[in-house]
Amino acid sequence: MSEIFGNTQERRWYIIQTYSGYENKVKANLEQRIATMGMEDRIFRVLVPVEEKVYVKEGKTKRIRRKIFPSYVLVDMMLEDQSWYVVRHTPGVTGFVGSGNHPIPLTPREVDEIMSKLSKEAKPKVEVDYSVGDMVQVKTGPFAGQAGPVTEIDRDKGKIKFTATVFGRETDVEADYTELEKI
């Protein structure tokens, strides 16, 4: 095989395209090929980025893990002829992202952004079926039984503000989305 990429010895993240729905299978196949072909010193990590979302509908909470980049897998590797061949000829891989036969690595900033989304501290995104103006009632906690219209939704924190009557006065109350139900 001719020296297409040379021997740069530079470790970078690359994106490979896969058949739709085959991302995890490609990851498993590639990890197996890396081990059996002794490429651990050139291909370091294979990653299918996923994020967790929390959906709240009719008072029920459902957690879903979904792929951030469907049909793509990230590979941390040193790009050279042999490592390119191992990745490119893995079943389910349709090619590298780049121009022609020249894969383009992710920039350090792009890698940082992706890794921050995947970090253990990253909170799942909350999708609620409440809208400003909807009438809600508190199911649990100190305000159980209180009801009122939604005035504000904070999706990042999973909190909802609504107006309730407390001691004869209208008061803004903040509650966790799991404590509320639509009425």
C-alpha positions in Angstrom: 0.0 0.0 0.0 1.4 3.4 -0.9 2.1 6.0 1.8 -1.1 8.1 1.6 -1.1 9.6 5.0 2.5 9.1 6.0 3.4 8.5 9.6 2.5 11.7 11.4 2.2 10.2 14.9 -0.3 12.9 15.8 -3.3 11.7 17.8 -6.6 13.4 16.7 -10.3 12.8 16.7 -11.9 11.8 13.4 -15.6 11.2 12.4 -16.6 8.1 10.5 -19.9 7.7 8.8 -21.9 4.6 9.3 -25.1 3.1 8.0 -28.1 4.5 9.9 -28.8 2.6 13.1 -25.4 0.7 13.0 -23.4 3.1 15.2 -23.1 0.7 18.2 -22.5 -2.3 15.9 -19.7 -0.4 14.1 -18.2 0.6 17.5 -18.2 -3.1 18.7 -16.8 -4.3 15.3 -14.1 -1.6 15.3 -13.0 -2.3 18.9 -12.8 -6.0 18.1 -10.7 -5.3 14.9 -8.4 -3.0 16.9 -7.7 -5.7 19.4 -7.2 -8.6 16.9 -5.0 -6.5 14.6 -2.9 -5.1 17.4 -3.8 -1.4 16.7 -4.2 -0.3 20.3 -1.1 1.9 19.9 -2.7 3.8 17.0 -6.4 3.7 17.5 -7.2 4.6 21.1 -10.9 5.2 21.5 -14.2 4.7 19.7 -17.2 6.7 20.8 -20.9 6.9 20.0 -21.9 10.2 21.6 -25.3 9.9 23.4 -27.2 12.3 25.6 -30.0 11.7 28.1 -33.2 13.5 27.8 -36.0 13.5 30.3 -39.6 13.9 28.9 -42.4 14.8 31.2 -45.9 14.2 29.8 -49.1 14.1 31.8 -47.1 14.0 35.1 -45.1 10.9 34.0 -41.3 11.1 33.6 -39.5 9.1 30.9 -35.7 9.0 30.5 -34.4 8.5 26.9 -30.9 8.1 25.7 -30.4 9.3 22.1 -27.5 9.6 19.8 -26.2 13.1 19.4 -24.9 12.4 15.9 -27.0 9.7 14.2 -25.0 7.7 11.6 -21.6 8.9 12.9 -19.0 7.5 15.2 -16.0 9.4 16.7 -12.5 7.8 16.6 -9.5 9.0 18.6 -6.5 7.8 16.5 -3.2 8.5 14.8 -4.1 8.7 11.1 -1.7 6.6 8.9 -2.2 4.1 6.2 -2.7 1.0 8.4 -5.0 2.7 11.0 -7.0 4.2 8.1 -7.4 0.8 6.5 -8.5 -0.8 9.7 -11.2 1.8 10.3 -12.3 2.2 6.7 -12.7 -1.5 6.1 -14.8 -2.2 9.3 -18.2 -3.6 8.4 -20.8 -0.8 8.5 -18.4 2.1 7.9 -19.2 4.1 4.8 -16.2 6.4 5.1 -14.4 9.2 7.0 -15.8 12.7 7.1 -13.6 14.9 5.0 -12.9 15.8 1.4 -12.2 12.9 -0.9 -9.7 10.5 0.6 -8.5 13.0 3.2 -10.2 12.7 6.6 -10.5 16.1 8.4 -9.9 15.9 12.2 -12.1 17.7 14.7 -10.7 20.9 16.1 -9.8 20.8 19.8 -12.7 23.2 20.5 -15.1 20.8 18.8 -13.8 17.9 20.8 -14.1 20.0 24.1 -17.7 20.9 23.2 -18.7 17.2 22.5 -16.9 15.9 25.6 -18.6 18.5 27.8 -22.0 17.3 26.6 -21.0 13.7 27.5 -19.4 14.5 30.9 -20.9 12.8 34.0 -21.9 16.2 35.4 -23.9 17.1 32.3 -27.6 17.1 33.4 -30.1 15.6 31.1 -32.2 18.0 29.1 -35.8 18.2 30.3 -38.7 18.3 27.8 -42.0 19.1 29.5 -45.4 19.3 27.9 -46.3 22.4 29.9 -46.7 25.8 28.4 -47.0 29.3 29.9 -50.7 29.7 30.8 -51.4 26.0 31.5 -53.2 25.3 34.7 -51.2 23.0 37.0 -51.6 21.5 40.5 -49.0 20.5 43.0 -49.1 16.7 43.7 -46.5 16.5 46.6 -44.6 18.7 49.0 -45.6 21.7 51.1 -47.8 23.2 48.4 -49.7 20.0 47.7 -53.2 20.8 46.3 -52.3 24.3 45.3 -53.2 25.2 41.7 -52.6 28.0 39.3 -51.4 29.1 35.9 -47.8 28.5 34.7 -45.9 31.8 34.5 -42.4 30.6 33.6 -40.6 27.4 32.6 -36.9 26.8 33.3 -36.0 23.7 31.2 -32.4 23.7 32.3 -33.3 23.3 36.0 -36.5 21.4 35.4 -38.5 24.0 37.4 -41.8 25.6 36.7 -43.2 28.8 38.2 -46.9 29.2 38.6 -49.2 31.6 40.5 -51.0 30.2 43.5 -53.1 31.7 46.3 -51.3 31.4 49.6 -52.8 32.9 52.7 -55.3 34.8 50.6 -52.6 36.4 48.4 -51.4 35.5 44.9 -47.8 34.3 45.1 -45.3 33.0 42.5 -44.4 29.4 43.5 -41.5 27.4 41.9 -41.8 23.7 41.8 -40.0 20.8 40.2 -41.8 19.5 37.1 -42.1 16.1 38.8 -44.3 17.6 41.6 -46.9 19.0 39.2 -49.7 17.8 37.0 -51.8 19.5 34.4 -55.5 20.2 35.3 
